[in-house]
């Protein structure tokens, strides 16, 4: 199954989190995303993109919504839900 990053997902499509990638060592942003619930197996969907360069990106995990910068969302690797 192919994976892609959350920043490229179309709005409304429900996807499954595969992993959060670390760009640095340690990567405090990736660690914070995992602390917030961006963990493997969770479903996630993009609610909307912001008006200026698609920033921020509104995403939903369960009943919780977050606003992520595009570079933060790019760390979240997802796969399409069946």
C-alpha positions in Angstrom: 0.0 0.0 0.0 1.4 3.4 -0.9 2.0 6.2 1.5 2.1 9.9 1.2 2.3 12.9 3.5 -0.7 14.5 5.1 -0.1 17.9 3.5 -0.9 16.4 0.1 -4.2 14.7 1.1 -7.4 16.1 -0.4 -9.9 17.7 2.0 -12.5 15.2 3.4 -10.6 12.0 2.6 -10.2 9.8 5.6 -6.7 8.3 5.9 -4.8 6.2 8.3 -1.6 7.4 9.9 1.4 5.2 9.1 4.0 7.0 11.0 5.4 10.5 11.9 8.9 11.0 10.4 11.7 12.7 12.1 13.6 15.3 10.1 16.1 16.1 12.9 17.6 14.2 15.8 15.8 14.8 18.1 12.8 16.3 16.2 10.7 18.2 18.8 8.0 18.9 16.3 7.6 15.2 15.4 7.6 14.3 19.0 4.9 16.9 19.8 2.7 15.6 16.9 3.0 12.1 18.4 2.1 13.4 21.9 -1.0 15.1 20.4 -2.3 11.8 19.0 -0.7 11.5 15.5 0.2 7.8 16.1 0.1 4.8 13.7 -3.3 3.4 13.1 -5.3 6.5 13.9 -7.6 7.9 11.3 -7.1 11.5 10.2 -8.7 13.8 7.6 -8.1 17.3 6.3 -11.0 19.6 7.0 -9.7 22.7 5.1 -6.7 24.5 3.8 -5.9 28.1 4.7 -6.3 30.9 2.2 -2.6 31.8 1.8 -0.4 29.1 0.3 -2.7 26.5 1.9 -1.4 27.4 5.4 -2.6 26.5 8.0 -4.1 23.1 7.4 -7.1 22.1 9.6 -7.0 18.4 10.4 -9.2 16.2 12.5 -8.3 13.1 14.5 -11.4 11.6 16.2 -13.4 14.6 17.5 -10.3 16.8 18.0 -9.2 19.4 15.4 -5.8 20.9 14.9 -4.3 23.6 12.8 -1.0 22.5 11.4 1.6 24.3 9.3 2.3 22.7 5.9 5.8 21.6 7.0 4.3 20.0 10.2 1.7 18.1 8.2 4.4 16.9 5.8 5.9 14.9 8.7 2.7 12.8 9.1 2.9 9.9 6.7 -0.5 8.4 5.8 -2.1 5.8 3.7 -5.6 5.7 2.2 -8.3 4.1 4.3 -9.9 1.0 2.6 
